[in-house]
Structure formats: structure tokens, C-alpha cells
């Protein structure tokens, strides 16, 4: 009897109430038959319920993940220089939650909530509600709360049919661009295709600026092709501006995008096209990218065209890059440019070099330097410095990145 009581104590949850209940159940088992039978039934029912709960939990997973990246950044321009501590010097700092539930038969459901973090000062990052500048939701300096601006989706996934994904997510055109940027479109080494398309000098300026879906789209309905051995991958997305009905801007920020690519062996290629509606002129984006791996080094190239259906300037950009393994890290290099067809011919080209040293699978230190040359009325600058139109700017960042 003592042995059986001890076994119950070991199996019962670690609390005084639960242990006492286990002893009561055991005492009931040695009472007269009628009471014992009823107690046994209750005991078995409890075990069955616990087993069902454990089975359900085993079919679901929820993970906490993130990246914290901080670096010391120095920028020099023709007008002013700046030194600062920055977040996301190499990888975007973030924190997120994601989960998957196995529904059986090759079907699963999932969610993904991911928030950008400015870990240098503890702020969050602004999101966007309507794919326009008016929906950027930027708060006063020092008061931006945490938002799931990077991704907030719920999905239904079929192993054979693909994935239906609803919510805020990357746009197809950005996924194609960032795939071929050695610096991942982040930090001082980021390619000019992104900087040109989303800056105040790019064609998006009068149609939402950085609030446009050049990188992420809100209110999105996406379909992704299933992952198969054929190497084909793709995505179709419809995103909604959700403005007041019956107004001239009712459809502003509404658009569609498609991405299609193939990956096999050392070679990969992808294309993307998107169109976003605006009362001041619809914007069309076309992107094509190529990648090839040889002797362990990955060579990439991309071209992007942003056209505006109005008198506003259109733009185009290009990128060539390389990821070369060296020791316990990688050398990163890219040369990119962007220009618009405005009368003043603004354009900017950037050369970026960096080295990433892996201290472990999750932690790395890095150093990146970039040189940007402006032409015409372009006055882009690096790392917070100030540069006059047509002048150059230099930026350097050294930092540490930890993923969890």
C-alpha cells in the first residue's frame, strides 16, 4: 500500500492540493466495492481526460523567436557627420511568436506575429494600416509602441496544395529584391533599389512614400505555392487600402502582386510584378533576379523598374552582389544604383563591403563600410550624416547580432 501511495505522489502534479487529492483517490480504492468502483471510474476518467489534453498539445507548437542587433554607426557627409548607436546594423532587430497546429491529413494551421524593435532606445517600429503615407502610424519621437509591423498573419497550409495566408506580410516584389541582396536590405550596406524606391526622392514619394507596399503590405490575402522537389516557388498577393468608400481615394493603396521563381542546384532565378492603385497615379513594379553559387561563393544580380502612370517620375535600379565564405565568416559585397527620370536626373550609386564573423550559430560580430555617390539633385546620405546634392557620403557600422 505504501508503495502504491508513493507512486501516486510521484505521478500527481507537484502541489499540495493535487497530492492530497491523489491520496483521497487511493483511499477510495480500498473502500467497499460500490464506493471503490465509483472511485475507480472517476480516476480512469481523469486519466483519459489528461491523455486527450496531452495528445492535443503534442500536435501543436508555439515558439518565441527574435534577433537583437546593435552597432556603432559613423556617417560622413559634405555638410555634417554623425556618430550613433543603432539597432539593426546588419539584421533587423525583432521579437516574435509563431505557432503551428497539425490538423491531420497533410493540413495544418499557423500564426505568425513579428514586431520590429529599436533596441538602441527601446522603441517599437511603426506599422501601416492602408499601404499609404497616411496610414504609417508614426508616433512622436520616443513614444512609438511595439507593433507587429513586420508580420501578423494566420495561415491554412496544405502540403500538396500550398498555403493561404491572411494579414500583413512581405510583398512579392520585395521578397524578390531582398533575395539577391547580400546585406538583406538592412543597414548601411542595404541596396539602392530599396532606398531609392522608398525614399522621399523616389517615385513612391507622392504616392505613400515609405508607407507604400514596396516592402510590406497590409490587409493582404496571399497564396503560396507548396514546396516541392521541382524547385518552383511562387506567391500571389492581393492587398487592400481600405479607405472610405465613395471618395476619389477609395482604392488608394489597393493592389496585387505575383512572384515566381525556380531553384535548382547552383542556379536560381525569380521574377515579380505588382501594381498599386493611387488617385495620383498607379505604380507598377517589375523585378528580376538571378543567383549562382560557384566554389562556395554566391553571386547575385537584380534589376527593378518602378513606373508611375502620371507625370510623376519613374525610377529604376540595379544590383550585383557576392557572398564569399572566409574562415568562420563571410565577406559580403554589393554595388547598386537607383535613378529616376525626373528633369533634374537624380541618381545614386553605392558600393558596400562587409565581413561577418560567426562566434556561434546564433551570435556574430560584423563590420560594414559603404560609399555612396550622388548625381544630379540626389542628396542621399549614410548613417544620419548630411550631404549636399551631387556630393558623396560614407558610412561605417560595427556591431553584434544575436538570434534566439
C-alpha positions as CSV (number, residue, x, y, z in Angstrom):
1,X,0.0,0.0,0.0
2,X,2.8,2.4,0.9
3,X,4.4,1.7,-2.5
4,X,1.2,2.5,-4.4
5,X,0.7,5.7,-2.4
6,X,4.3,6.7,-3.2
7,X,3.7,6.0,-6.9
8,X,0.6,8.2,-6.8
9,X,2.6,11.0,-5.2
10,X,5.2,10.8,-8.0
11,X,2.6,10.8,-10.8
12,X,0.5,13.6,-9.3
13,X,1.1,17.2,-10.1
14,X,3.6,19.0,-7.8
15,X,1.2,20.8,-5.5
16,X,-0.2,20.1,-2.0
17,X,-3.8,20.2,-3.2
18,X,-3.1,17.8,-6.1
19,X,-1.2,15.4,-3.8
20,X,-3.9,15.4,-1.3
21,X,-6.5,14.6,-4.0
22,X,-4.3,11.7,-5.2
23,X,-4.3,10.3,-1.7
24,X,-8.0,10.6,-1.4
25,X,-8.4,8.7,-4.7
26,X,-6.2,6.0,-3.4
27,X,-8.0,5.7,-0.1
28,X,-11.3,5.4,-2.1
29,X,-9.9,2.4,-4.0
30,X,-9.6,0.3,-0.8
31,X,-13.1,1.0,0.4
32,X,-16.1,-1.2,0.0
33,X,-16.8,-2.4,-3.6
34,X,-19.5,0.1,-4.6
35,X,-17.5,3.1,-3.4
36,X,-14.4,1.6,-4.9
37,X,-15.9,1.0,-8.3
38,X,-17.2,4.6,-8.5
39,X,-13.9,6.0,-7.4
40,X,-12.1,3.8,-9.9
41,X,-14.3,5.2,-12.7
42,X,-13.6,8.8,-11.7
43,X,-9.9,8.0,-11.5
44,X,-9.9,6.5,-15.0
45,X,-12.0,9.3,-16.5
46,X,-9.4,11.8,-15.1
47,X,-6.5,9.9,-16.7
48,X,-8.4,9.7,-20.0
49,X,-9.0,13.5,-20.0
50,X,-5.4,14.1,-19.2
51,X,-4.3,11.8,-22.1
52,X,-6.6,13.7,-24.5
53,X,-5.1,17.0,-23.4
54,X,-1.5,15.7,-23.8
55,X,-2.3,14.4,-27.3
56,X,-3.7,17.8,-28.4
57,X,-0.6,19.6,-27.1
58,X,1.7,17.2,-28.9
59,X,0.2,18.2,-32.2
60,X,0.8,22.0,-31.7
61,X,3.9,24.1,-31.3
62,X,4.4,27.7,-30.3
63,X,7.8,29.4,-30.4
64,X,9.3,32.6,-29.2
65,X,12.0,33.9,-31.6
66,X,13.9,37.1,-32.4
67,X,17.0,39.0,-33.3
68,X,18.8,41.7,-31.4
69,X,21.3,43.7,-33.4
70,X,23.2,46.8,-32.2
71,X,26.1,48.6,-33.8
72,X,28.1,51.8,-33.5
73,X,27.5,53.7,-36.7
74,X,29.5,56.6,-38.2
75,X,28.4,58.7,-41.1
76,X,30.2,61.4,-43.0
77,X,28.7,63.8,-45.5
78,X,29.7,67.0,-47.2
79,X,27.6,69.0,-44.7
80,X,27.7,67.1,-41.4
81,X,28.9,63.9,-39.8
82,X,27.2,61.8,-37.1
83,X,28.1,59.0,-34.7
84,X,25.3,57.0,-33.1
85,X,24.3,53.7,-31.6
86,X,21.9,52.0,-34.0
87,X,19.7,48.9,-33.9
88,X,19.5,46.7,-36.9
89,X,23.0,47.4,-38.2
90,X,23.2,44.2,-40.1
91,X,20.0,42.2,-39.4
92,X,16.7,43.8,-38.4
93,X,16.0,43.6,-34.7
94,X,12.7,41.8,-33.9
95,X,10.8,39.7,-31.5
96,X,8.0,37.4,-32.5
97,X,5.7,34.5,-31.8
98,X,4.8,31.7,-34.2
99,X,2.8,28.5,-34.0
100,X,1.7,25.6,-36.0
101,X,-1.1,23.1,-35.3
102,X,-1.2,19.8,-37.2
103,X,-4.8,19.2,-38.3
104,X,-4.0,15.8,-39.9
105,X,-4.1,14.6,-43.5
106,X,-1.3,16.9,-44.5
107,X,-3.2,20.0,-43.3
108,X,-2.0,22.5,-40.7
109,X,-2.9,25.9,-39.3
110,X,-0.5,28.5,-38.2
111,X,0.0,32.1,-37.0
112,X,3.0,34.5,-37.1
113,X,3.3,37.7,-35.1
114,X,6.5,39.6,-35.5
115,X,7.4,43.1,-34.2
116,X,10.3,45.3,-35.1
117,X,12.4,46.5,-32.2
118,X,14.6,49.6,-31.9
119,X,16.8,48.1,-29.3
120,X,19.1,51.1,-29.1
121,X,16.4,53.1,-27.3
122,X,13.6,50.5,-26.6
123,X,11.0,51.8,-29.0
124,X,8.9,49.8,-31.3
125,X,8.5,50.3,-35.1
126,X,5.6,52.0,-36.9
127,X,3.3,49.8,-38.9
128,X,0.9,50.8,-41.8
129,X,-2.8,50.4,-41.9
130,X,-3.6,51.2,-45.6
131,X,-0.4,50.9,-47.7
132,X,-0.2,54.7,-47.9
133,X,1.7,57.5,-46.1
134,X,-1.5,58.5,-44.2
135,X,-1.5,55.0,-42.6
136,X,2.1,55.0,-41.4
137,X,1.0,55.4,-37.8
138,X,4.3,57.0,-36.7
139,X,4.2,58.3,-33.1
140,X,6.0,61.2,-31.6
141,X,9.8,60.6,-31.1
142,X,10.4,58.4,-28.1
143,X,6.8,57.1,-27.8
144,X,6.4,54.6,-30.6
145,X,4.8,51.4,-29.0
146,X,5.6,47.9,-30.0
147,X,3.5,46.9,-33.1
148,X,3.5,43.7,-35.1
149,X,4.7,45.7,-38.1
150,X,6.9,43.1,-39.6
151,X,4.3,40.4,-39.9
152,X,0.9,39.5,-38.5
153,X,-0.7,36.6,-40.3
154,X,-2.8,33.5,-39.9
155,X,-2.5,30.6,-42.3
156,X,-4.0,27.4,-43.5
157,X,-1.4,25.1,-45.1
158,X,-1.7,22.0,-47.3
159,X,1.4,20.0,-48.0
160,X,0.1,19.3,-51.6
161,X,-1.9,22.4,-52.4
162,X,0.0,25.3,-50.8
163,X,-0.7,28.0,-48.2
164,X,-3.5,30.5,-47.8
165,X,-2.1,33.4,-45.7
166,X,-4.1,36.4,-44.4
167,X,-2.7,39.6,-42.8
168,X,0.3,41.9,-43.0
169,X,3.3,40.3,-44.7
170,X,6.2,41.0,-47.1
171,X,5.1,42.0,-50.6
172,X,6.1,39.6,-53.5
173,X,8.2,42.3,-55.2
174,X,10.3,42.9,-52.0
175,X,10.9,39.2,-51.5
176,X,12.3,39.0,-54.9
177,X,14.6,42.0,-54.4
178,X,15.9,41.1,-50.9
179,X,16.6,37.5,-52.0
180,X,19.6,38.8,-54.0
181,X,21.0,41.5,-51.7
182,X,24.0,40.2,-49.7
183,X,23.1,42.6,-46.9
184,X,19.4,41.6,-46.8
185,X,18.2,45.2,-47.5
186,X,19.2,46.2,-43.9
187,X,21.8,48.6,-42.5
188,X,24.3,50.8,-44.2
189,X,25.0,48.2,-46.9
190,X,21.4,47.9,-48.0
191,X,20.9,48.0,-51.7
192,X,19.8,51.2,-53.6
193,X,16.7,49.5,-55.1
194,X,15.0,49.7,-51.7
195,X,16.5,53.1,-50.7
196,X,15.5,54.7,-54.0
197,X,12.0,53.2,-54.1
198,X,11.0,54.2,-50.6
199,X,12.8,57.5,-50.0
200,X,11.4,60.9,-50.5
201,X,13.3,61.2,-53.8
202,X,11.8,58.0,-55.2
203,X,8.6,57.7,-57.3
204,X,6.8,56.4,-54.2
205,X,7.1,59.8,-52.5
206,X,3.9,61.3,-53.9
207,X,2.0,58.0,-53.5
208,X,2.7,57.0,-50.0
209,X,6.5,57.3,-49.7
210,X,7.8,54.6,-47.4
211,X,4.2,53.8,-46.4
212,X,3.7,52.2,-49.8
213,X,3.8,48.4,-50.2
214,X,7.3,48.5,-51.6
215,X,8.4,46.3,-48.7
216,X,5.3,45.1,-46.8
217,X,1.6,45.2,-47.5
218,X,-1.3,45.4,-45.0
219,X,-4.7,43.8,-45.4
220,X,-3.2,41.1,-47.6
221,X,-4.6,37.9,-49.0
222,X,-1.8,35.7,-50.1
223,X,-1.4,32.3,-51.7
224,X,2.0,30.5,-51.7
225,X,2.8,27.5,-53.9
226,X,3.7,24.3,-52.0
227,X,7.3,23.4,-51.5
228,X,8.1,20.5,-53.9
229,X,11.2,18.8,-55.3
230,X,10.6,20.6,-58.6
231,X,12.3,23.7,-57.2
232,X,9.5,26.0,-58.3
233,X,8.3,28.6,-55.8
234,X,5.8,31.4,-56.0
235,X,3.3,33.8,-54.4
236,X,0.2,35.7,-55.4
237,X,-1.0,38.5,-53.2
238,X,-3.9,40.9,-53.1
239,X,-3.7,43.8,-50.6
240,X,-6.4,46.4,-49.8
241,X,-6.1,50.1,-49.0
242,X,-9.5,50.0,-47.1
243,X,-10.2,53.7,-47.5
244,X,-13.6,55.4,-47.2
245,X,-16.0,54.2,-49.9
246,X,-17.3,56.7,-52.5
247,X,-14.2,59.0,-52.3
248,X,-11.6,59.8,-55.0
249,X,-9.0,57.9,-52.9
250,X,-11.3,54.9,-52.1
251,X,-8.9,52.4,-53.8
252,X,-5.6,54.1,-52.9
253,X,-3.2,51.5,-51.5
254,X,-5.0,48.6,-53.1
255,X,-3.1,46.4,-55.4
256,X,-1.9,42.9,-56.5
257,X,1.5,41.3,-56.8
258,X,2.9,38.0,-58.1
259,X,6.2,36.3,-57.6
260,X,7.5,33.2,-59.4
261,X,10.9,31.5,-59.3
262,X,12.9,28.4,-59.7
263,X,15.8,27.0,-57.7
264,X,17.9,24.0,-58.7
265,X,21.4,23.1,-57.9
266,X,23.7,26.1,-58.1
267,X,21.3,28.3,-60.0
268,X,18.2,30.3,-59.1
269,X,16.0,32.9,-60.7
270,X,12.9,34.7,-59.9
271,X,10.6,37.5,-61.2
272,X,7.9,39.6,-59.6
273,X,5.3,42.1,-60.7
274,X,3.0,44.3,-58.7
275,X,0.5,47.2,-59.4
276,X,-0.8,49.5,-56.7
277,X,-3.6,52.0,-57.2
278,X,-3.4,55.6,-56.3
279,X,-5.5,58.6,-57.4
280,X,-2.3,60.5,-58.3
281,X,-1.1,57.7,-60.5
282,X,-0.9,53.9,-60.2
283,X,2.6,52.4,-59.6
284,X,3.9,49.3,-61.3
285,X,6.9,47.4,-60.0
286,X,8.8,44.8,-62.0
287,X,11.8,42.9,-60.5
288,X,14.0,40.2,-61.9
289,X,16.8,38.5,-60.0
290,X,19.5,35.8,-60.6
291,X,21.7,33.8,-58.3
292,X,24.6,31.4,-58.9
293,X,26.8,29.5,-56.5
294,X,30.3,28.6,-57.5
295,X,33.2,27.3,-55.3
296,X,31.0,28.1,-52.3
297,X,30.6,31.8,-53.3
298,X,27.1,33.1,-54.2
299,X,26.9,35.6,-56.9
300,X,23.7,37.7,-57.4
301,X,22.2,40.3,-59.7
302,X,18.8,42.1,-59.7
303,X,17.1,44.8,-61.7
304,X,14.0,46.7,-60.7
305,X,11.7,49.1,-62.5
306,X,9.2,51.4,-60.8
307,X,6.8,53.1,-63.2
308,X,4.2,55.7,-62.4
309,X,1.1,56.2,-64.6
310,X,1.2,60.0,-64.4
311,X,3.6,62.9,-64.8
312,X,5.4,61.9,-61.7
313,X,8.9,60.5,-62.2
314,X,9.5,56.8,-62.6
315,X,12.6,55.0,-61.4
316,X,14.8,52.0,-62.0
317,X,17.6,50.3,-60.1
318,X,20.1,47.5,-60.3
319,X,22.3,45.4,-58.0
320,X,25.2,43.0,-58.2
321,X,26.5,41.2,-55.1
322,X,28.5,38.4,-53.7
323,X,28.7,36.3,-50.5
324,X,32.1,34.7,-50.2
325,X,32.9,32.3,-47.3
326,X,36.1,33.1,-45.4
327,X,37.3,31.4,-42.3
328,X,34.5,31.4,-39.7
329,X,32.5,34.0,-41.5
330,X,31.6,35.6,-44.8
331,X,32.7,38.5,-47.0
332,X,29.7,40.5,-48.3
333,X,29.9,42.9,-51.2
334,X,27.4,44.7,-53.4
335,X,27.3,47.5,-55.9
336,X,23.9,49.0,-56.6
337,X,22.3,52.1,-58.1
338,X,19.0,53.8,-58.5
339,X,17.8,56.8,-60.5
340,X,14.6,58.5,-61.7
341,X,13.7,60.1,-64.9
342,X,13.0,63.5,-63.3
343,X,14.2,66.5,-65.2
344,X,17.0,67.1,-62.7
345,X,18.3,63.5,-63.2
346,X,18.7,62.4,-59.6
347,X,20.7,59.2,-59.2
348,X,22.8,57.5,-56.5
349,X,25.3,54.6,-56.7
350,X,26.6,52.7,-53.6
351,X,29.5,50.3,-53.1
352,X,29.3,48.3,-49.8
353,X,31.7,45.8,-48.3
354,X,31.4,43.9,-45.0
355,X,32.7,40.9,-43.0
356,X,30.5,38.8,-40.7
357,X,32.3,36.7,-38.2
358,X,30.3,33.9,-36.6
359,X,31.0,33.4,-32.9
360,X,28.4,30.6,-32.8
361,X,25.3,29.6,-34.8
362,X,23.4,32.4,-33.2
363,X,25.9,35.1,-32.5
364,X,28.0,37.1,-34.9
365,X,30.1,40.3,-35.0
366,X,30.3,42.4,-38.1
367,X,31.9,45.4,-39.8
368,X,30.4,47.1,-42.8
369,X,31.6,50.2,-44.8
370,X,29.7,51.8,-47.7
371,X,30.4,54.7,-50.1
372,X,27.5,56.4,-51.8
373,X,27.9,58.8,-54.8
374,X,25.0,61.2,-55.6
375,X,24.4,62.6,-59.0
376,X,22.1,65.5,-60.2
377,X,19.8,66.7,-57.4
378,X,20.1,63.5,-55.4
379,X,21.3,64.1,-51.8
380,X,21.1,60.8,-50.1
381,X,23.4,60.2,-47.1
382,X,24.5,57.4,-44.9
383,X,24.2,56.7,-41.2
384,X,22.5,60.0,-40.4
385,X,25.0,62.3,-41.9
386,X,24.1,65.3,-44.2
387,X,25.2,65.6,-47.8
388,X,24.6,68.3,-50.4
389,X,23.1,67.4,-53.8
390,X,25.6,65.7,-56.1
391,X,28.1,65.0,-53.3
392,X,29.2,61.8,-51.7
393,X,28.7,60.2,-48.3
394,X,30.5,57.4,-46.4
395,X,29.1,55.2,-43.7
396,X,30.7,52.6,-41.4
397,X,29.0,50.3,-38.8
398,X,30.5,47.7,-36.4
399,X,28.3,45.7,-34.2
400,X,27.0,42.4,-32.8
401,X,24.0,40.3,-33.7
402,X,22.3,37.7,-31.5
403,X,19.5,35.5,-32.7
404,X,17.2,33.4,-30.4
